[in-house]
Amino acid sequence: MKALSSLVSEYLHSCEFERKLSSDTLKAYRTDLKQFVRFIGEQLAEKKQLVEYIQYLNSSFAPRTVKRKLASVRAFYHELLRNEIISTDPFMKINMRIHSPQQIPRVIPKQIMARLLENAYHLYCPNDDRSIRDILIFELLYCTGLRVSELCALSTDTFLVSKEDVSILIKGKGQRERTIRISIPQVVLIANCYIRLSLNREKNNKALFLNRDGRPLSTQSVRRIINKYLTTVDKEYHATPHMFRHTFATSLLDAGVDIRIIQSLLGHSSISTTQLYTHVSNSKAATVLAENHPRRKMLYSL
């Protein structure tokens, strides 16, 4: 049988070129499986070695990280079984229970979001494509719930604008595609302004968002842009691109939008993932209940 590192290399090659997994997923698989090889060695691990590896992970990492690392290894073993390189999956013999606390999605407060957009528009310069680019990035993250990787992957072929709306073709996780149409006038206007300025760029570069060197904008650059503008709002407040996604989802839930529609907009394959946002929305519901229930106007008290 081939060495474990060779099997891992073949698996990662298959993930990249046959299954077309996202760059983020590939990065996680590569990191997790290389760590697995360093711990196990070049022989395929059986139940005893896997139990030892699980114990090592549990003693070294947070529960959420342990779950991800084990998911990477399990996916690798599942592929070995599917290709008949192994006859049985040793994970089937292991009873694993990793309890990680459910993390409530963090959202950006409405007043912070409003001031962020206000400051971005205040710094707008008609002939500066970077200032218009930054505004459009904020608008898209807030109004569509795009993942930052999906935002950076947008191209002039997948971002279509008209006077009435913007149509975005998004390639999400697992190569699943979805389309979002935006008809919010402010967003349509800034999108048209940005596309007009982009007409002068080199035709061979189809990425929608570029950095100052004319290369496609990276996810790290988007994080820097967000934090640069946030310092004009609150120097102590920090937000990530994914918090815009959380804010988008909870805002729609608070507005009474059906959770199935939100699932479709976010590109979730499972409704259970979308239901995480109901925990945040429930806190809003509690506030509404406390402020509007008729009992508040009744003065009986101890």
Protein Blocks (a to p, Z undefined) as FASTA:
>chain_A
ZZfklmmmmmmmmmmmmnopafklmmmmmmmmmmmmmmnomcdcdfklmmmmmmmmmmmm
cfklmmmmmmmmmmmmmmmmmnomafbdfklmpccdddddddddddddfklmmmmmmmmm
mmpcfklmklmmmmmmmmmmmmnopafklmmmpcfklmccdfkbccdddddehhiacddd
dfbfklmmmmmmmmmmmmmpcfklmbfbdcfkopacdfklmmmmmmmmmmmmommbccdf
klmmmmmmmmmmmnopafklmmmmnopabfklmmmmmmmmmmmmmmmmmmmgmklmpcbd
ZZ
